[in-house]
Amino acid sequence: MENKPLTEPNPFTKRLLRTLKVLNTLFVLSVLSTLGIIGMYYFGIPNWFEQKSVQAEVPAEQPNPDFTDLLTAPSERRLLRLPPAQRQLVEYGRELIAHTSDYLGPKGSVLASSNGMNCQNCHLNAGTQPWGNNYLAVQANYPKFRARSGQVENQVKRVNDCFERSLNGKALDSTSREMQAILAYIAWVGTDVPAKTTPRGSGIYKLKNLDRPTDPVAGKQVYELKCQSCHQANGEGVMAANGKSYTYPPLWGEHSYNSGAGLYRISNFAGYVKYNMPFGITYEHPQLTDEESWDVAAFVNSQPRPAKDLSADWPDIAAKPFDHPFGPYADPFSEKQHKFGPYGPIQAWKKEHANKK
């Protein structure tokens, strides 16, 4: 049978075939691109999309200048270069700060002089933790006038204030080896601080005031969520295995700090927990918000604790801090507002009337 050549398609058909081929190619490429994007999104690049979106909407957080280049305590290597007798005294002082109750607690090996808490429970990392109520500025600034007593106080008085208030105990003999060791250690921690200066990172960070009163009810919820696992439901803390001190200190009750302690001021407690609690966190990675810190401070300091006779405190009542919780006051605000806030109006009043003196 003779083969006949195929009929050549007309021009219209040629154009139609080319168009269909192009459309088919575009369809295939579109499907492949879509599948590729879906695959990248679900199997490896989701954060890229999210980061692009966040970066476009939220400006980068600026570092807090208060938290950069903070002064720290001298190194262990420098301590080892001290003369042996001085080094031993400093090391004993550090041991007393870290494990106070083992030596000076109710069952202490040296003297029964405190409530079972350790100085380190309030002065973290043996008083060297930045913004952890540390001792960096103590030696540089004492002796100094303190409005609470209305007198010039030295380092001995400052240490014994802690024993009588935060440790709800008895003052140490100023000539005792224990007092001398604690003083030597505090002086060592502040070795690099020039006289009459207070380096950033010293003491407790001052949080910005709330525009409302602090809320103990909200603070109770924060406590139950963030604090109770260590300090327990009734604030009683957890006793160490040796039965002499606390692994986690009591925050209220008969074995906690008394009503004359510095942490009984809500502003001090709030600044302390913001950058140090829950246990293990630091100012570099805080967990509590400012509001949570203020509220949990209000809750803890609303709980029962030992009372101290404060009748000799603040001989000039106008010098009382804005959040000192006990009257009388030189200003017209109530005892309740002084304790729980809002503090802004009190501070404004004090500033205005201080300028008129």
Secondary structure, DSSP 8 states (H G I E B T S, - for coil): ----------HHHHHHHHHHHHHHHHHHHHHHHHHHHHHHHHHT-HHHHHHHHHHHHS------GGGSS------HHHHHTS-HHHHHHHHHHHHHHHTHHHHHSTT-SS---S-S--GGGTSHHHHTSTTSS-STTHHHH-SEEETTTTEEE-HHHHHHHHHHTTS-S----TTSHHHHHHHHHHHHHTTTS-TT---TT-S-------SS---HHHHHHHIIIIIHHHH-TTS--EE-TTSSSEEE--SSSTTS--TTSGGGSHHHHHHHHHTT-STT--TTS--S-HHHHHHHHHHHTTS-------TTS-SSGGGS-TT--S---SSS--HHHHHH---HHHHHHHHHHHTT-
